[in-house]
Amino acid sequence: MNFSKKDFSILIGNALDHFDTALYGFLAPLMGPIFFPHHDPVVQLILAYSIMATSIITRPLGALLFGIMARSRGPLVGLSYSLIGVAIGTMCIGCLPGYDLIGWLAPLLLIMVRMVRGVCAAGESTIAKLYIMEGKTNHHALKASYYYETSSMVGTIFASCMVAAGLYFPGMGNWWRICFLTGGITGIAGYYLRMVACAKDDIHIKQFQYAPLRMSEVWHHKANMLRVAVVTGSSYITYAIPFIFMNSFVPLVSSISFETMMALNTGLLVFDLLLIPIVGRYVVHYNPQRVLVVSALILACTIVPLFYGLTNATVGYVLFVRIWIVFWGVVFMCPTNIWKKGLFPNGDSYLLVGLGAAFGASTIGRMMTAVCLLLWYATASCLAPAIYIAGIMGAAAYAVVSSDSKIGIYVLEQGIELYRSLEDQQ
């Protein structure tokens, strides 16, 4: 499969989006004391992660604005504006003064910058994951979806590497600022690459105009949009729990340090990255709905007993729990995007999938770490966050089961076509 500059620019933008999101999650234990110094360490963590709650407003707003832009002016135009917004927002976080310099204005500015960046990031995720599959044959569309998820992990691994390296060189001072500035510079480079792609596809964009989407049509698809929201939020869980929440949580309930957790983090992310194409190749043999349901139920049934053993756990046990969640998370993630795309008519998929995914990501996914920490803080029990996670995964299984069965058959046919293509190549 040959990727164009357009496809490459989409992968860069997605990697940057996940780089900054992961970077903030990894650095929250260090940024908490900088922006919320007058609270105890656990409350600092909760407040730092709670800033992600701004996505409840910014994600749906960004999905709506950039979804309309994609329909009226073409997907590449929307992607170009979204990426430059993400890049500038990422750089601004690296330039923010701390509480010691400007007092309460510091966390306020952090919230404002995260909100602006969140609007642009929603446009990025709304359009890119569907547009990279557009204009491709069925098996190429599936492969493009896996490459898109791979680029997500590349951005996350890059963030983890930078944070892990900084922890071992504490003499660098405000090295966390360098991390955000690096992400911004990468995004600006990706923006110029997209401008080249836009110039080449300019004629296509002018000739291709979407019809306006009426609110009655949105209401008509409300059930499927809710399904997309639940599944999207659940897919965030399979990333946020092993790679962000456990980094901060395990040091609170065991003798394992944050530095040790971050050192293991990068290796686990590489393991996740390698799993995506391997699992994706075998998942296409099966009905995507069944894959989503089975993986969600396995996580729902096992997360409570696994979390029960985290108190005073050894490094080996913690590593096993993280690997278990990562593996089934990858199985759950592989068929997700193409399942979403099949729920709606092609012309409406950007906006409808975008709105549903934005709602789920903001209300369930990005709040997962803060909610789980708050549940543990309030109950002093490892089982409280585990029960919450199990409930979300169970809801995801129900959302998929209740979706149109014809969609599963349609996507299964696409998977069979990819499998046959791979067999022919061998």
Phi, psi and omega in degrees: 000123180265129179263137177274173175299325177300311180297319181296321179293327177295317180295321178296314180298319179294320177298319179295316180302314180287331176300310183290319179298315179292321181300315179297319179296318180292324186270354182306319178299335179268329181280336179306308179295335181285321184257342179225063189288342187263027178231161178289162189305320181292318178295324175301317177298312182299317180294319181297317179285333181292341177300334177295347177295342176300340180293344175300328177266312190288323183294308177299321179297315179295320178298320180292311183296310184282333174295318176295319179298319179295325180286327187265327185240356179106146184299322184294326177295313178299320179295324180294313180294322181294320184291319179293328176293318177297317182297313181294319179297321179296317179294322182297324179299322179291346182256359184289136173285158181272178181298328183294340181264317186232010176067221186296344178294335182297305177295330178296315178295322178299317178297317182295317180294319178297327180291313179297315179296324180296324177298314180291321180295326177296322176296322179298309183286332179297315189267315194298315187294337177265323185292329181293340178268349185287140178078009180248154174294167188303311183289329176290328178294319177296317179295320178299322178297320178293320178297323179297314178294327177296319179296329175300316181289327177299314178298319180292319179296318178301317179296316181297318179299317181295319180292315180299319179295318180296326180294334180266359176229066184296342180290353181284355178074233182280058182293338179297331178293323179298324180299313181292322179295322178298317178298321179296318179296319177299318180296321179295320176298318177295327178297315179295325176296321178292326179297325176294316179296322178296321181297320181290327182261015186301319181294317180299320182294320182290329182277340186253108180238132177276148173283149179301145179262124180276152180297332178297326178290321176300315180296324180298328182260019187300323183294315179292327177295322177293321176299316178300319180299313182294316181293321178296314178300322179293322179294329175293325181300317184294346174260313187294323184292306183286332189256341181237301183301311184293333176300321181270329187281314184301318177298339179281335185243006179210181180270003180285132185275162176298322179299319178295318179298319180289327177296321177287335187300313183297317178298320178294324178294322176295318175302316177300315180300317181290331181291327188304305180291329180291308180294319181301324180295325182270332180297329183294350177284345190239162176297122183303325178298319180293321179298315180297316183293312183297313181295321178295317181292323178298316178294319181298322184279336186256344188293325182293308178297327178294317180290333179301328182270005183285334180297124182056032183286159175274167178298321181298318180293316178300319179297319179297315180299316181294318179296320180300313181293320180298314183299308182288336174294320177294317177301319179292323186285324190306312181270005190295310186296316182287333172296317178298315183298325181285352182281340188230160172299147185305316184294336183258355191295323182303308186285316185290314175296320181298315180294315179297315180295321180297318180295316180292319180296322185279320184274329182250306190293300187286344177268359187302311183296315180296317181295316180296319177295320179295319178297318178293319181297324183280330186250343184059029181230134177291341183285334183299307177296327180295320178295321178297315179297316180300320179297319179295316181294324176295320177296324178295318179299318179294320180300320181287317180300323184277357180282168184298121182295336180296331179295318179298319179295319180298314182289327176299320178298323177296319179295320179297321179297318178297316181301315179296323179296317180294322179295322179295323180294329180282000000 
